[in-house]
Structure formats: structure tokens, C-alpha cells
Amino acid sequence: MRTTIVALGFALATQPALADQQTLSAFSVLGDPEIVDVAPEGLSVGDMFARRGVKLASPDGPVLGEYYSQATIVHFDPEAATSVRSYFIELVTEAGSIFMMDLIEVDHKAPELQLDGHEGAVIGGTGAYSGIRGSYRMTIKDGVSQKEISFTLPTN
């Protein structure tokens, strides 16, 4: 029992201290994705959708950086006209990159991609964002993506 308590204390003591919660807003106008259609032709598991573009600090604000995203269909239900996509995005800023990942359900009956308050994970970063931990909330409406990224960074 004493060994367990000592080991737990050591594990907690070696964890980096985290700073206060921070928030970063990012907006972008979504263009048409580049699509890799794997066999069979049409929507199917393995199809990939890639986008890149500029991220703004507000809808008409200054440039925050650029982004690269990839969504791959991991489940497709033709009867319900829905798919689940593995979603990965890199937000590249002058200070470093923020990497985010998620699974997103897409309704193919809708005329365009729409999401309302979807949440995902911040999985890592580089440069000033090295050691980042957090989550994001994403809304896509009328071809505009808005992300609210909530995160902490190590203080040491």
C-alpha cells in the first residue's frame, strides 16, 4: 500500500503543470474538397475528402493561419444516407501547429455539410503549442466553419 501511494505521488509530481484555460477562435470559408474515390465508385468506406485554406481570427478578421484537413469514410450506411468520417486537421500558425481529431457523422440527404456544436479533441501541437491539451467545438453553417478551441499548455 505504501509503495502504491509513493508511486502515485511520484507520477503526479512528474506531470507538467498546466497554465490557465485559453481559447482560440478560428473561422474559414469551406471550398469544395478534393475527393479520392476508392472502389467501389461512389461513396464508400475509404473515400477521402481533403481541404486546405485560410483560417481567420473572426469572420472578417485577420488571418490566423492556414489549415489542412482530411476526412476518411470509416462507416457508410446507404439506406440511411449517412456516413461516419475520421476527421483530422492541422491549424498552422506562425507560433506553431495545433492538431485536432474526431469522428463526424454526415447526413448525405442535406444539400451541404452542416454541423452544430460538434466537439472534438486537440491531440497535440508544435512550437508554442507543444504539449497542448484540450478540445474544440465546431459549427459548419452555410459553407462557413467556426471552431472554438479550448486548451491548456504546460508551464514548464
C-alpha positions in Angstrom: 0.0 0.0 0.0 2.8 2.4 0.9 4.6 1.6 -2.4 1.3 2.4 -4.3 1.0 5.8 -2.6 4.6 6.7 -3.2 4.3 5.6 -6.9 1.1 7.7 -7.3 2.7 10.7 -5.7 5.8 10.4 -8.0 3.6 10.1 -11.0 1.6 13.2 -10.1 4.7 15.2 -9.3 6.3 14.4 -12.7 3.3 15.7 -14.7 3.9 19.1 -16.2 1.9 21.9 -14.6 -0.7 23.3 -16.9 -1.5 27.0 -17.3 -4.9 28.5 -17.2 -7.5 27.6 -19.8 -7.1 29.5 -23.1 -9.5 29.9 -26.0 -8.8 30.4 -29.7 -11.5 31.2 -32.3 -10.9 30.2 -36.0 -13.2 30.8 -39.0 -12.9 29.6 -42.6 -15.0 29.6 -45.7 -15.1 26.0 -46.9 -14.3 25.4 -50.6 -15.1 22.2 -52.4 -13.0 19.3 -51.1 -10.6 17.3 -53.2 -12.1 13.8 -53.2 -10.3 10.5 -53.6 -13.0 7.9 -54.6 -11.8 4.4 -53.9 -13.6 1.4 -55.2 -16.5 0.8 -55.5 -17.3 4.0 -57.4 -19.5 6.5 -55.4 -19.5 6.9 -51.6 -17.9 4.0 -49.8 -15.6 3.2 -46.9 -12.1 4.5 -47.6 -13.1 7.6 -49.6 -11.1 10.7 -48.6 -12.0 14.3 -48.6 -9.2 16.8 -48.3 -9.4 20.6 -47.8 -6.9 23.4 -47.3 -7.4 27.1 -46.8 -7.0 30.2 -44.6 -8.2 30.4 -41.0 -9.3 33.8 -39.8 -9.5 35.1 -36.2 -13.0 36.3 -36.8 -15.5 36.1 -39.7 -14.0 39.2 -41.4 -10.9 39.4 -39.2 -7.1 39.0 -39.6 -5.5 35.8 -40.9 -4.8 33.4 -38.0 -3.0 30.8 -40.2 -3.9 28.1 -42.7 -5.4 24.7 -42.3 -5.1 21.3 -43.9 -7.9 18.7 -43.2 -8.6 15.2 -44.2 -11.8 13.2 -43.6 -12.0 9.5 -44.4 -15.2 7.5 -44.5 -15.0 4.7 -41.9 -18.6 3.7 -42.0 -21.3 4.1 -44.7 -25.0 3.4 -44.4 -26.5 3.7 -47.9 -30.1 3.1 -46.6 -29.9 5.9 -44.1 -27.7 8.0 -46.4 -25.2 8.7 -43.6 -21.5 8.2 -43.1 -19.1 8.5 -40.3 -15.8 10.1 -41.2 -12.5 10.1 -39.3 -11.5 13.8 -39.3 -8.0 15.1 -38.9 -7.0 18.8 -39.1 -3.8 20.8 -38.7 -4.0 24.5 -38.0 -0.7 26.1 -38.9 0.1 29.5 -37.3 3.4 31.5 -37.1 3.7 30.3 -33.5 3.3 26.6 -34.3 0.7 24.0 -35.3 -2.4 22.6 -33.5 -3.5 19.1 -34.4 -7.2 18.0 -33.9 -9.0 14.7 -34.5 -12.6 13.4 -34.3 -15.3 11.2 -35.8 -18.1 13.1 -37.6 -21.4 11.8 -38.8 -22.5 13.2 -42.1 -26.1 13.3 -43.5 -25.9 12.9 -47.2 -29.6 13.9 -47.7 -28.6 17.5 -46.7 -27.6 19.7 -49.6 -24.3 20.7 -47.9 -22.3 19.8 -44.9 -23.8 21.2 -41.7 -22.7 20.7 -38.1 -24.0 22.4 -34.9 -21.7 22.4 -31.9 -19.8 19.3 -32.7 -17.0 18.5 -30.3 -13.6 17.0 -30.9 -10.2 16.6 -29.3 -7.0 18.6 -29.6 -4.4 15.9 -29.8 -1.1 17.8 -30.0 0.9 20.7 -31.2 4.3 22.1 -32.3 6.3 25.2 -31.4 4.4 27.4 -28.9 1.6 24.7 -28.9 3.9 21.8 -27.9 2.2 19.9 -25.1 -1.2 21.4 -25.8 -4.2 19.6 -24.3 -7.9 20.4 -25.0 -10.9 20.2 -27.1 -12.8 22.1 -29.8 -16.4 22.9 -30.7 -17.1 23.2 -34.4 -20.1 24.6 -36.2 -20.5 24.5 -40.0 -23.3 26.5 -41.5 -23.8 28.0 -45.0 -20.3 26.9 -46.0 -18.5 28.6 -43.1 -16.6 26.7 -40.4 -16.2 28.1 -36.9 -14.1 26.4 -34.3 -13.7 27.4 -30.6 -10.6 25.7 -29.4 -10.2 25.5 -25.6 -6.8 24.4 -24.4 -4.1 24.4 -21.8 -0.3 24.4 -22.3 2.4 23.2 -19.9 4.0 25.9 -17.8 7.4 24.2 -17.7 
